[in-house]
């Protein structure tokens, strides 16, 4: 009887938490893909190429593969564009940085890439994470980014 009561309480808490998250729009199911530790590590590396990082200030990209792991970060060393290979029908997302001097949200080219590849195209800027959805039209803010200590970042998911 006690186990049944504990299970009931756990289910109620889980449903309540899901309802609160849904009501506040804090976590979209598709964004869970980029919240894994390996992808967050890749986001941190991409973030280091924004103006806060002080590195080479070029656009860098990774592709989240079918198994959820990010590819090796790549840059064509162009200030505002990059070239990468996406396995259409297999890869799950594109994640790329926008260096200083470019818009902090996805460009029309980013939206076109999301549509052509049929996957979300996440954009990392100095202070935000945005996504261009695969419909080629929808752009939304996913998170805010704060610079932490010792070259770390604090990601505030579900930021409005």
C-alpha positions as CSV (number, residue, x, y, z in Angstrom):
1,X,0.0,0.0,0.0
2,X,2.8,2.4,0.9
3,X,4.6,1.7,-2.4
4,X,1.4,2.4,-4.3
5,X,1.0,5.7,-2.5
6,X,4.6,6.7,-3.2
7,X,4.1,5.8,-6.9
8,X,0.9,7.9,-7.1
9,X,2.7,10.9,-5.5
10,X,5.6,10.5,-8.0
11,X,3.2,10.4,-10.9
12,X,1.3,13.4,-9.7
13,X,4.5,15.4,-9.3
14,X,5.7,14.4,-12.7
15,X,2.4,15.4,-14.3
16,X,2.3,18.7,-12.4
17,X,5.9,19.5,-13.4
18,X,5.2,18.7,-17.0
19,X,2.1,21.0,-16.9
20,X,4.1,23.9,-15.3
21,X,6.9,23.5,-17.9
22,X,4.4,23.3,-20.8
23,X,2.4,26.3,-19.4
24,X,5.4,28.5,-19.2
25,X,6.9,27.2,-22.5
26,X,10.3,26.6,-20.8
27,X,11.3,23.4,-22.4
28,X,10.3,22.4,-25.9
29,X,10.7,18.6,-26.4
30,X,12.9,19.2,-29.5
31,X,15.3,21.4,-27.4
32,X,16.1,18.5,-25.1
33,X,18.4,17.3,-27.8
34,X,20.8,20.2,-27.2
35,X,20.7,19.9,-23.4
36,X,22.8,16.8,-23.1
37,X,26.2,17.2,-21.5
38,X,28.1,16.4,-24.7
39,X,26.1,18.9,-26.7
40,X,26.3,21.6,-24.0
41,X,30.1,21.1,-24.1
42,X,30.0,21.7,-27.9
43,X,27.8,24.8,-27.3
44,X,30.4,26.1,-24.8
45,X,33.2,25.6,-27.4
46,X,31.1,27.3,-30.1
47,X,30.4,30.2,-27.6
48,X,34.1,30.7,-27.2
49,X,34.1,32.0,-30.8
50,X,31.7,34.8,-30.1
51,X,33.1,38.2,-29.1
52,X,33.2,37.3,-25.4
53,X,35.6,34.4,-26.1
54,X,38.3,36.5,-27.8
55,X,39.2,33.7,-30.2
56,X,39.2,34.0,-34.0
57,X,35.7,35.5,-34.4
58,X,34.6,33.2,-37.2
59,X,31.4,31.1,-37.5
60,X,31.8,27.6,-36.2
61,X,29.4,24.7,-36.5
62,X,28.6,21.2,-35.3
63,X,26.0,18.8,-36.4
64,X,24.1,16.6,-33.9
65,X,24.3,13.1,-35.3
66,X,21.6,10.4,-35.1
67,X,23.0,9.0,-31.9
68,X,22.8,12.5,-30.2
69,X,26.5,13.2,-30.2
70,X,27.9,16.4,-31.8
71,X,30.4,16.3,-34.6
72,X,33.8,17.9,-34.2
73,X,33.5,21.7,-34.3
74,X,34.3,23.0,-37.7
75,X,34.9,26.4,-39.3
76,X,35.6,27.5,-42.8
77,X,37.3,30.6,-41.2
78,X,34.9,33.0,-42.8
79,X,33.6,35.8,-40.7
80,X,29.9,35.3,-41.4
81,X,29.4,31.9,-43.0
82,X,30.4,28.3,-42.8
83,X,30.1,25.1,-44.8
84,X,29.3,21.7,-43.3
85,X,28.0,18.3,-44.3
86,X,24.6,17.3,-43.0
87,X,23.2,13.8,-43.5
88,X,19.6,14.5,-44.4
89,X,17.3,12.0,-42.8
90,X,19.8,11.0,-40.2
91,X,21.3,14.1,-38.5
92,X,19.1,15.7,-35.8
93,X,20.2,19.4,-35.6
94,X,22.7,22.0,-36.7
95,X,24.3,24.2,-34.1
96,X,26.5,27.2,-35.1
97,X,28.0,30.3,-33.6
98,X,27.5,33.9,-34.7
99,X,30.6,36.0,-34.2
100,X,30.6,39.6,-33.1
101,X,29.2,41.9,-35.8
102,X,26.5,39.5,-36.9
103,X,22.9,39.4,-35.7
104,X,22.3,37.4,-32.4
105,X,19.5,35.4,-34.1
106,X,19.2,33.2,-37.1
107,X,19.6,34.8,-40.5
108,X,17.4,34.1,-43.5
109,X,20.3,31.8,-44.7
110,X,20.0,29.9,-41.4
111,X,16.3,29.6,-41.8
112,X,16.8,28.3,-45.4
113,X,19.4,25.7,-44.1
114,X,16.9,24.5,-41.5
115,X,14.2,24.1,-44.2
116,X,16.5,22.4,-46.7
117,X,17.9,20.0,-44.2
118,X,14.6,19.4,-42.4
119,X,16.2,19.8,-39.0
120,X,16.4,22.7,-36.5
121,X,19.3,25.1,-36.9
122,X,20.4,26.5,-33.5
123,X,22.4,29.7,-33.3
124,X,24.8,30.5,-30.5
125,X,25.6,34.2,-29.9
126,X,27.4,35.9,-27.0
127,X,24.2,36.2,-25.0
128,X,21.5,34.0,-26.5
129,X,20.6,30.7,-28.2
130,X,18.0,30.9,-30.9
131,X,16.6,28.3,-33.3
132,X,15.4,28.4,-36.9
133,X,12.8,25.7,-37.1
134,X,12.6,23.3,-40.1
135,X,9.5,25.0,-41.4
136,X,11.9,27.8,-42.7
137,X,9.8,30.5,-41.1
138,X,9.7,30.1,-37.3
139,X,12.5,31.6,-35.2
140,X,12.4,31.4,-31.4
141,X,14.6,32.1,-28.5
142,X,15.7,29.0,-26.6
143,X,18.0,30.3,-23.9
144,X,20.0,33.2,-22.5
145,X,23.7,32.8,-21.9
146,X,25.7,34.5,-19.2
147,X,29.5,34.4,-19.0
148,X,30.6,32.3,-16.0
149,X,33.9,32.1,-14.2
150,X,36.9,30.3,-15.7
151,X,35.7,30.3,-19.3
152,X,32.4,28.7,-18.4
153,X,28.9,29.7,-19.5
154,X,25.6,29.6,-17.6
155,X,22.7,28.7,-19.9
156,X,19.3,29.8,-18.8
157,X,17.0,27.5,-20.7
158,X,13.5,28.6,-21.7
159,X,14.3,32.3,-21.6
160,X,11.7,34.6,-23.1
